[in-house]
Amino acid sequence: MMFGLFFSLKTFAAAMDPRTDTKSQLGAPLRIGESCTFRSFRTNNYKLHFLESPSGIKIVLNTDPNAGDLRDNLSYIYGLYVEYVMKNPLYTPGEPFKCELFLRNLFQFVKTIGL
């Protein structure tokens, strides 16, 4: 369900991109980093923050609807992922992972930003 939501929002943002004359067709697959992308959306109950890395990793945070811009925070979380998961020689890309150092640092970071 979440994949469909992100896919739809990405293609909609790309179709509405004011920087290009050529508009992508709604529903057409996009390359990572191609065209506009959405960063967050808000409802009455929550705000969803989204970051897609150049490697295709998607990071999502749900917060209070009044939360500000968390792009830097999402980038920091991606840096933790790269440092503790991707650089781990025991990690197999595409497989589920359990990395205590990553989780410990992630939880510690999230506590500092008050989410």
C-alpha positions in Angstrom: 0.0 0.0 0.0 2.8 2.4 0.9 4.6 1.6 -2.4 1.5 2.6 -4.3 1.2 5.8 -2.4 4.9 6.8 -3.0 4.7 5.8 -6.7 1.6 7.9 -7.2 3.0 10.9 -5.5 6.3 10.7 -7.3 4.7 10.5 -10.7 2.2 13.2 -9.9 5.1 15.5 -8.8 7.0 14.7 -11.9 4.0 15.5 -14.1 3.6 18.8 -12.4 7.3 19.7 -12.6 7.5 23.4 -13.6 11.1 23.2 -14.6 10.6 21.1 -17.7 8.6 21.5 -20.9 8.3 17.8 -21.4 6.0 16.3 -18.9 6.1 12.6 -18.0 3.0 10.6 -18.4 1.2 9.8 -15.1 2.0 6.3 -14.1 5.2 6.1 -16.2 8.2 4.8 -14.3 10.8 7.4 -13.3 14.5 7.0 -12.8 15.8 7.9 -9.4 16.4 11.6 -9.1 14.5 12.3 -12.3 12.3 15.4 -12.2 10.6 16.8 -9.2 9.9 14.7 -6.2 7.7 15.2 -3.1 9.3 15.6 0.3 6.4 15.5 2.6 2.6 15.7 2.8 0.3 16.6 5.7 -3.1 15.4 6.9 -5.0 16.5 9.9 -3.5 13.7 11.9 0.1 13.3 10.7 2.9 14.6 8.4 4.7 12.1 6.3 8.4 13.0 5.4 10.0 11.2 2.5 13.6 10.9 1.2 14.7 8.7 -1.7 18.5 8.3 -1.9 20.4 8.1 -5.2 20.7 4.3 -4.6 16.9 4.0 -4.3 16.6 3.6 -0.5 13.4 5.2 0.7 13.3 6.7 4.2 9.9 7.7 5.7 9.1 9.4 9.0 5.6 10.0 10.3 5.4 13.0 12.7 3.1 15.5 14.2 1.3 17.5 11.5 3.0 20.7 12.7 6.6 19.3 12.3 8.9 21.4 10.2 11.2 20.4 7.3 13.1 17.2 8.2 15.2 16.8 5.0 18.5 17.2 6.9 17.3 14.7 9.5 16.4 12.2 6.9 19.8 12.6 5.2 21.5 12.0 8.5 19.4 8.8 9.0 20.5 7.7 5.5 24.1 8.4 6.5 23.6 6.1 9.5 22.2 3.4 7.2 25.2 3.7 4.9 27.7 3.6 7.8 26.3 0.7 9.8 24.4 -1.4 7.3 25.8 -0.9 3.7 29.4 -0.9 4.9 28.8 -4.0 6.9 30.6 -6.9 5.1 27.9 -9.4 6.5 25.0 -7.4 4.9 23.6 -8.8 1.7 21.9 -6.1 -0.4 18.1 -6.6 -0.7 17.9 -8.8 2.3 16.3 -7.9 5.7 18.9 -6.8 8.2 19.3 -6.6 11.9 22.1 -4.3 13.0 22.2 -3.3 16.6 24.7 -0.4 16.0 22.4 1.1 13.4 19.3 0.7 15.6 21.0 2.1 18.7 22.3 5.1 16.8 19.0 5.6 15.0 17.0 5.6 18.3 19.5 7.9 19.9 19.3 10.4 17.0 15.5 10.3 16.9 15.4 11.1 20.7 17.6 14.1 20.1 15.2 15.6 17.5 12.1 14.9 19.7 10.1 12.7 17.3 
